[in-house]
Amino acid sequence: MSSKIVISASRRTDIPAFYMDWFMDRIDKGFFETVNPYNQKKTIVPATADHVHTIVFWSKDFARFINGGIGEQLRKKGFHLFFNFTVNSEDKILEANVPSLDRRLIQAAFLCETFGPETVSWRFDPICFYTLPDGSEKNNLTDFSKIADALVSLGIQRCITSFMDHYSKIDRRSRPYAKFEFHDPAMDKKIEILKKMESILAPKNMKLYTCCEKEVLSAMPEETNIQNSSCIPNRLLKDLFGGKLSLKKDTGQRIKQGCGCMVSTDIGLYKQHPCYHNCLFCYANPKDKK
């Protein structure tokens, strides 16, 4: 039996939050059409259970997915499901349009109860530091312990994090906010933060992973148990669901920066699927969006 593929839905936008109707229409048609954002090459991706091993959903809001009964529909069609759920601290400056933290935690509980906590990875991502117009320095770590307690109680055992990447488009997006400024903490500060996060999670038997933080991870003290993440974790998917999957690294991702993702096909499209969360730090957020 040949290896099946993993569909990533999606690094480029929030499909569960905004594009479930489109997604299910393509599932019914049996294929997706993707466009490479660099060379604009079009590719047809099969979307039937005889070709697809697992669908990995990435989202900050699974309300439409849950309320529409999408998970049960997909399971009846023979698909395995895995969830990368980003649950950050409540911060209306950074994430203006995501649901309240309490609502997101309720969604996490539904996913764990329905599909099993082993199918859910918690992404606390990215860690942001910024200065407000009054000169006060802030970060988005305020609810980290609260979220950890809630998700551990559900049985989730993986937390994936990274520090904000400072792209020029993000600087352009934050300019309208007078005297608001993101800043990148020094390496020793990043090490201190990760050690603190690990110290919170370790007694709860939750493992901390970093996403594309090779430089920071290599600077951590030897006694740390923090590991490099694989947000598309084909080895884990194979252990969970059986079958055959490629265990090769995804060469289309940032391997040099420490990305451990294994091969998958991302079906999100930047131009056709803009994300309406309007997160101030997001690399995927269109630069002309208000």
Secondary structure, 3 states (H helix, E strand, C coil): CCCEEEEEECCCCCHHHHCHHHHHHHHHHCEEEEECCCCCCEEEEECCCCCEEEEEEEECCCHHHHHCCHHHHHHHCCCEEEEEEECCCCCCCCCCCCCCHHHHHHHHHHHHHHHCHHHEEEEEEEECEEECCCCCEEECCCCHHHHHHHHHHHCCCEEEEEECCCCHHHHHHHCCCCCCEECCCCHHHHHHHHHHHHHHHHHHCCEEEECCCHHHHHHCCCCCCCEECCCCCHHHHHHHHCCCECCCECCCCCHHHCCCCECCEECCCCCCCCCCCCCCCCCCCCCCCC
